[in-house]
């Protein structure tokens, strides 16, 4: 089944309305308003202004509505994400995701959402891309809250996010599942990573280690053992020993006194954008940081086309390979591809022929994964419906199927060619299914 649009992630920044209806500031509000944090000193105060224009967006594509009843009336099944990068600043002031208590607060918030909206929502994502929140926000400092505490904070943040997810999943399972009959997971982002030289043992080991530190960091505890990948833990502890760091492991352990993390996903939610080749390197020196812990270096294959931003090498086959890896590694789960997309920067093209082809090629590889590799793919979501505020890139990068004129007070929308072509794919599939 192809699900035609990006799930209803009600990010407070992207729709605008940052001070409306009693909303307090979030970590991304604070981050954006600090000089030098975001491209062009841009911010998400108004963004594409879906906060006020949601009815217009609903008319355009029967999608973007913060009112679940309207989504269902338009025959759109919502997948609701509870947390997408943006924490209330009041909680950050109390330690944010580094604080163990944030997991309990998240569980209370999740239960409120389950209780309030669960009669209309059958697919839930607890936390979107915990890897990005942990590493970019607390190791690299390039995402909110903008902390640079290498080698320590990211592991703690990721751990508390997994604890929060597990608590919320168990709350749903015990109190709401029987009546609401929904499904809950967390969205894990992952590139496809393969050895630079498939015949070289060192490259193979480096690629496996890099997969453990990225996709495996959050998928392994949930789907396999209830703990982090052994390759990850042993690498972290070995580097600590090398640098003379005594005491408890920098990679925390899960307590038996709390809800178990193992088995807390009813499906595998995957965000995929690109692929990399991997070779040994990246540090292993005298610096305490995740890069040194991994001892792996990612490189681009020059044959891969680049789409917009420099990091986005387009590798449709990489998605197929990653889907097969998930099938083989995580016991063949049902998979939703909850994000995949292609960007534009600089001179914009409404007739974005290249992006249209990238979507077609990628969806074809997903079809091959289903038909030839036996992967149980249940849905594909394009990122994103509208051009929006792309975090530290501001409005300089556009992933939308619809162009948004950010200079226009009305935030006029114009569908890209990729949006039209994507709609044709959906229409063709629906027609085939109805016969």
PyMOL commands that set and color helices and strands:
alter all, ss='L'
color gray80, all
select helices_A, chain A and resi 20-22+27-32+39-41+50-61+68-73+89-92+96-98+101-117+130-138+153-175+177-180+201-213+215-223+230-242+290-294+316-329+353-371+391-393+417-434
alter helices_A, ss='H'
color red, helices_A
select strands_A, chain A and resi 8-9+79-83+123-128+183-189+192-195+268-271+275-280+296-299+335-339+344-345+377-380+397-398+402-404+413-415
alter strands_A, ss='S'
color yellow, strands_A
deselect
rebuild
show_as cartoon
